[in-house]
Amino acid sequence: MKYTGAYAFVLVLHLLTVVAVIGPLLVAPPMAARAVRAGRLDALRDHTRTTRLYALASLAVVVLGSALVGLGDVGDQWSYEQVWVSASYVLWLVAVVLLLVVVVPAQTTAAERLEAGDDASGLAQRISAAGGLAALSFAAVIALMVLKPGA
């Protein structure tokens, strides 16, 4: 299928934001866990900032994706009633909640412990696990976007 006009433009923006925003979210949590284990406070703070900022910025991906569903120049082939579209929203929300409610607070606590000279290695496992689940959620969203089951 050939896309044209506003749909094509928004699709390009959507894909660019996926690469620019979701990519760092796949890398920052495991790098933060590594920084915790190594006691690298400076790196941990950088990865914490990246995780927080890009988790919030992922809303731009959702807004652009929603615009694609709303644009009608492709024969109304996508709708919010399609399971793959709804499931994508839910999985994105799961990933962002994991990042903002579990990963970022664990990173912040680890940084505080490292700054105080305490051991924070126990938090590395929480960061890795929740970050890994968030990455799996994002991977599932990408798979749904490609496969579009039921469309």
C-alpha positions, 0 to 999 in steps of 0.5 A: 500500500502506498501512503500519501499526503498527511498520512505519509508525513505523520507516519514518517514522524511516528516512525522517527519518534519510535526510533529516537524515543523508544530506542533509548528506553530499551538501553537506559535501564540495563545501563543503569543497572550496570552503573549501580553494580559498578558504583558509577554514580555519574552514569547512573544519574545520566541513565535515570534522567534518560529513563524519566525524560524518554518515558515521558517523551514516549507520549509523542509516539502515542499522539502521532500513532493516534493521529494515524488512526484518526486520519481517513485518507487510507480508507479508514482501515485502522480504528480504535475498535481493532484489538491490535490498536487497543492492545498497543495502548495498553502495552505502552501504558504498562511499559511507561508505568513500569519505567516511571513507577518502578525503574526511575524510583529504584534508580533514584534510590540507588543513586542516593545510596551510592552517594551516601557510600552504601551498597545499592547492588540489590536495586540493580536487579529491580531496575533490570527486571522492570526495565526488561518487562518494559522492553518486552512491552515495547517489543510487543507493541512493535510486533502488533504494529507490524503484524496488525492481527485482525486488521 
